[in-house]
Every structure is written in structure tokens, then in C-alpha cells.
Amino acid sequence: RPQEGIRFFFFFFGFCLLMNVGTAKLKYKVDESVFAYHLQLIYQAKVLATELRSVDGNLKPYYHIHYHGWKSRWDEWVPQDRLLPITPENKLLQESLVNARNSSKTKPALPTSKGSKTTRGTKRKVEDIEKPDGRFAVEIPVPLRKKLVKDQQLIREKQLMHLPCKPTVAELLEEYSAHIRPPSESSSSGWFDEVIEGLRLYFDKALGTMLLYRFERLQFQEHTKKLKPFTASLVYGPEHFLRLFVKLPSLMEDVDMEPDAVAATLVKIHNLLEYIATHKKRLLIATYEHATPAYRRMSTD
């Protein structure tokens, strides 16, 4: 069931990242027809070649595939978790993803150019954030991608976000939970959405380890010492929360989830991002301040 898969996702997520367990078993054969994830949709494809690659010390299967109906210049190598067998159930999943995409009034996804990925360490541009990859591909709305780029530019100019933010991540998610709460549930019933709550918990754990620029780390350390106990979602705001969705696709590559659970989780994440984009003038209002000379010296020590 999708709900069970989502619940398992947040329980198992951190463990998979730590263990990084790979498999060397080839599930699909050359000339076999398969379904292939690309962005939020599934396309029919044909396996042209297979190989085992060493990824972080593990052998993992990769497949060279050709998308049916597309020219060969769109052929690409993909990991095994991008592929699904062609079954009636997966055909229904393909159709449900198309319907979900159309209902959100966004254009259908098309394969991007082969090998297009953001190179680590290079200057981030809007187009770098426009091309999520893999089966757990989070497509961030354009206004939010622009905000991420602007955020990076301000940090490069030695500016820091004023903390605590208003609203905080916790306040944002509380507001959104009230927005999606079923009419049958009252505000005092204890109802919560598992995906939204899971994102909040993961943000609390991930902020200090993977979501900060180097120049921001000293500010983070100062607040963790000042506030006991420190909870990131009670201090930082939506601007930092958006960074989590840039990281999710690569972090989720090794997590074992059923396709229907992946689809259900992605729909909830995309709905949340669309809500933030729709209300960006009210939610993305953090103020930035130029860091003091003393902070600049200490942050480079």
C-alpha cells in the first residue's frame, strides 16, 4: 500500500544512506522493453546494453536505453532503479503520473540531453536546478529555483539571513498542514501528514550537515550554542528548507521504495512546493544582513 511505503521511506531513509548497499544483479536484458523514469513521468524504452559500474565501492547495474519515439540522441545510461518491468500495474502507474502532472497544470516532462547533471563545485545557475534526474526526481517550480540562485548570490556577497526567520519551517509546515487537513479532522484531533512531518524531521537532522554554505556554518554554530535544545525548523525558514529538495533526488537513489509509494510521495512534495511558490510573496520574506568584519574573519579561520 502507498501509505505503508511512505511510512517505511522515512523510517529507512537514513539507514540506507549510511549503509549504501549496492547490488550487482542485472535485472533486465539487452533488447528487453522496459519502463523508464524521467523527471516525474514514466516512458517506454528498450535496453541497448548493460554493464556493472563501481559506485562508492559497490558494483551496481547500469543500462543504456533508447526511449521509444525519440531520436537516438536522447539515449542514455541509467541506474537500475530508474527502470520498471512492463506490467499492467506499472502501465496504470504511468497513466496516473501523467494525470497528476496534467492536474497541476504543468507541461509534460521530456527527456533532457544525455548526461546533463549539475557539476559539484561549479557556480549554480537556474538551469542547473531545472533538470532533476532519477526516479525520485523533485521538480522545483521556477520561482523557487530563482530564489535558490538569489540566495546563493547573497551568501557569496558575505550576507547572512537574519535569524530566527519569520516564518520558520515549522510555521510553514503547520500552515500547510492546516491547508490540506481533511474536513473531517479538527485542528485538535492530532491529525498529521506523514510526508510533511517526515520532511520537517529530516530538515532538522540535515541542515547542519548538508544544507549550509561554508560561510553560514559559524552562524549555525552560534545559534546551536545559544539555543538549548536547538531545533532547526524553529529557527530557519523556507529559504533554507528549499535546499533540501535540491539534495533529495541524489540522496534517495539507494532507498528501496515501491513505485506507487514513490509516486504518492512525489505528488505530496510537489503539492507542497507549489503551495510555497503560490504564496512566495508572503512566505519567502527573509531579510539578509552584511556579516560583520569579525564574523568574516572567524568564518575563514
Salt bridges, closest charged atoms under 4 A:
GLU4 OE2 - ARG1 NH1 3.28
ASP31 OD1 - LYS46 NZ 3.83
GLU51 OE2 - ARG53 NE 2.54
ASP75 OD1 - HIS66 ND1 2.67
GLU76 OE2 - HIS38 ND1 3.58
GLU76 OE2 - ARG82 NH2 2.97
GLU130 OE2 - ARG145 NH2 3.39
ASP133 OD1 - ARG82 NH1 2.74
GLU139 OE1 - ARG101 NH2 3.02
ASP151 OD2 - ARG243 NH2 2.48
GLU171 OE2 - LYS166 NZ 2.95
GLU175 OE2 - ARG282 NH2 2.72
ASP193 OD2 - LYS268 NZ 2.81
GLU194 OE2 - ARG7 NH2 2.84
GLU197 OE2 - ARG200 NH2 2.63
ASP204 OD2 - ARG200 NH1 3.26
GLU216 OE2 - HIS240 NE2 2.90
GLU216 OE1 - ARG243 NH1 2.70
ASP254 OD1 - LYS60 NZ 2.59
GLU289 OE2 - HIS162 ND1 3.23
